[in-house]
Amino acid sequence: MIVSTHLVANEPLHTALLDRLVQAGATGIELFCARQSFDYTNLRQRETLVSWFQGNPIPLHAIHSPMFSDDCWGRSGAPAINLAESDTRRRLAAMDEIQRALELAEHVPCRFLVQHLGVVHQEFDERAVDAAFTSLERLHVLTKPLGIGILLENLPNELSTPDRLMNFLRATHLDDLGICFDVGHANFMTPPASESATPAVLQAFDVLRARVRSVHLHDNQGPQSTGVSDLHLWPGEGTVPWRELMPVLTPAAVPRVLELHSAPATPPTWERLARTLIAMESWG
């Protein structure tokens, strides 16, 4: 199973941390672009990571596009990186930031770029849809020569619900684009009223199934939770119905990426990661 460096996103990413992920059982890496961890503008850090990937058999499964241009999760006040931004200047600045993050992939084979469409709680607006389409056309020009596929992620906003994402892909005829199905996001987004006994997460997967190319795995307390719901808990700490979900994902044969909240880089974390990876394989 692949592991995202989101697990260590609050400290500088270095090769010893990548070694730890592999020793715990990771079969691939998804590189989460948060500048406090992987500062893609730092040439020295980028070259160090390139050297590690070139010297190890572990593949770079995906680069998760940056969400903020600062090194503190947007708390500096800098605008979020948003491809659906209607302000042209800000949207072009967002594109430039993503292009810098992709420079590592000029030297290391990478399968996917995981991309958010809009920001959290963004409302549906036709201008935002048009802006997203324009951005993705340009982004495709950057990724195609590198052999990278773009995956849009389901998010808690009105642009990126499962139905809206599928409508967007059909309407824009962006046939090369796929979906990164985020289990945690699907779990805490309130599902439409339904008489079905099928869990909401499985309903969301069914909507997106034809375009899903990768899956993010993490847990939370679901739509009934209060406050911040996107906690990226360890599987089993929330309400995701894992024993029903994993047998559905396994036949779909899509790569599964464990995307957990940032934890201390200590032996207990690596031991827990190893146990979790083994347990989740048995669930599938």
N, C-alpha and C positions, 0 to 999 in steps of 0.2 A: 504494500500500500504506500502511496505517495504522502509525503508530509510537507505542509506549508511552513515557511519560515515565519509566518504569523505568530507561531509559538514563541519566538524570541524577538518579537518586533519592537521591544522597548530597550534593546541594547545593541551596540554595534555588532553587525554580522561579521564573523571571521571564520576561517577554515576549521578551527577546532569545534565550533558549533555545528558545522555541516558534518564533520566526522562523527559527532555525538548522535546526530539524527540517523545517520547510516548505521551506526553500531546498535541503535535501538531497534532497527528493523526497517527503516524507510527504504523503499525500492526506487524512489525518485524524489525530486525536489521541486516544489513550487516556490518561486522567489517572490516574496511579498515586498512591494516597493514602498516602504516607509523610510523616509530619509534618516530618521534617528537609528535605523537598523541598517538597511542597505541604501547608502547615499550614492545613487547612480550618477551624481555629478562629480563624485570623488574619483579621479582617475586611478589613484593608487589602490583604493579598495576594489574598484572594478577589475583592475588587472589581476589582483590577488584571487578574486573569485573565478575569473576566467581560467587562471592557471589551475585552480583546484578542479574545476569541471573537466578541463582537458586532461588532467592526470588521473581521473577517477572514472570508473565505468557507470556511475550513477547518472542517469539522464536528467537534464533540466526539462521537466515536464511542461512547465508554464511559467510565465512572468505575470504576476498580478499587477495590473496597471496602477500607478499611484493615485491616491485619493486626495492628497493634499501636497502642496509644494513646500511646506515648512517641515520642521522636525519635531512637531509636538501635536500631531493629530488635528491640525487646524486651529489650535487654541491661540495662535499668534494673531488671528484675525484675517489671515490670507484667505481669499476665496477658494472654495473647493474646486478640484479639477473636474470639470463638468462638460462632457461632449454635447449635452443638450442645452447649453447656455445660449440664450438668444442674443446676448451682447457679443458681437463679433470679436472685439478685442480680447475679451476674457476667453472666448472659445479658442482663439488662435494661440493664446498663451497656454491653455490646457493641452492643446495638440503638441506644442513645443516641448512641454514637460514629458509627455508620453514618449515622444521621439527620443529624448535623452535617456529615458529608462530602457529603451529598446537597443541602445548602442551595445550593450553586453551581448545581445543575440547576434551581432555581426561576427562574433568570435566563438560562440558556443551554440550548437544546434538546440533549438527550442521548438516545441511542438505547438504551443498555444500562447495567446495573450488573453488573459481574463479581463474583461472590460465592463465597468459599470455604465449603465445608461441613465443619466440623471443622477441626482443626489437623494439622500434619504428624505422622504415625505414630499418630494417634488410633485406638484399637481400636473394632471394631463393638460397639454396645451399643444395645438397644432404647430405653433411656431417652434416649440421645443422638439417636436417630432422632425420637423424640417431641418433644424439645426443638427440633430443627431444623425440624420441621414447624410448630410453634407460632411460631417466630421468622420463618419465611418467610411465614406468613399475615399477620403484623403488618407485615413489610417490604413485602409486596405492597400493603397499604393506603397506604403512603407513596409507592411508586413509580408506581402506576397513574395517579393524577391528573397526574403529570408526564410521562406517556407513555413511561415507561422500562420496558423488559423486564428481568427478572432472569435472569442466566445463571449456572448452577452450573459450577464448574471441576473437571475431574478432577485428583485430588491423590494424593500418596503416603500415603494412610491407608486404613483399612478401611471408611470411610463413602463414599469418593469414587472407588472404582474404577469403570471403565465399567459393569460389570454392576450394581454396587450403586446407582449413580446412576440407571440406567434403572429398576431395581426400585423405588427411592424415588419416582420421578416417576409410575410406574404406580399404586403403592399409595396415594399421597396425592391423586391426581387433580388435581395442580397443573398444569393444562393450559397455563397462560400461561408457565410457566418453560421456559427453553431451556438449552442447554449451550454453554459456551466450551471448545472442545477444545484442551487444552494439549499441543502436540507434544512438548516437552521432558519433561514429566511422564510422558507415555505411553511415552517412549523408555527412561527409566531404571527404571520400575517393572517388576519381573520378571514376564514373561508366564506364563500357565499352560502346562504341558507340552502341546506340540502337534506334530503331524507336518507341519503346514502349512509351506510355504516362504514364505508371506506374512510380511513383517516385522511385528513386534509392534505398531508404531505404526499400521500400516494395519489390523490386526485390531481395535485399540482404536477407531479411527475408525469402522469398520463397525458396531460395537456401538452407538455413540452417534449415528450419522449422521442419523437421523430427527429428532433434537432439536438438532443443532448449528446455532448461529446466528452464531458467531464463532470464530476460531482464533488461538491464541497460537503464534508461531514463535520457537523458540530451540533451541540444541543442547546436548549433553552427551555423556559417554562411555558411556552406557547402563548396564544392570544389572551389568556386570562391573566398573565403576569402584569404587574404594574411597573412603571418607570422604564428604564432602559431594558429592552427585551433581547437585543442582539448581543448576548453575553459570550458566545463561542465557548460554551461549557464542554467538558469532556463527555463523550457519549455515555448515557446512563444517568447523568446528573439532572436531566430535564425530562420533558414529556414526549420526545420523539419516539415513535413506536419502532425501535430498531429491529426487533425480531420479525416484524412484518415487512419492514422496508428493505433490509439487506437481501433477502431472497428475491426481491423484485429487481434490485440493482445488479445482482450478480449475473443473471441471464442476459441482461442488457449489454454486458461486456464493456462498460465504460470505465475509464480510469477513476479511481476514488482517491480523493485528497483529504486528509485530516487537517482541518483548519481551526486550530485551537487558540484560546486567548493566551496572551503573553504570560509566561511563567518564569520563575527564577531558573537560571541555567545551573542547576545543582543536580547531584546524583539522584535524589528522589524524583525529579521531573523526568530524567531519562529512563529510570526504572518504571515509572508509571506509563510512559509512552510505549515502552516495549510490551508491557502487559496489555495495554489497550489495543495495540496493533494485532497481537495474537488473538485476543478475545473477539475482535471485530471480524477477523477472518472466519472464525467459527460460527458467527451469527449468519454469515452468508451461505 
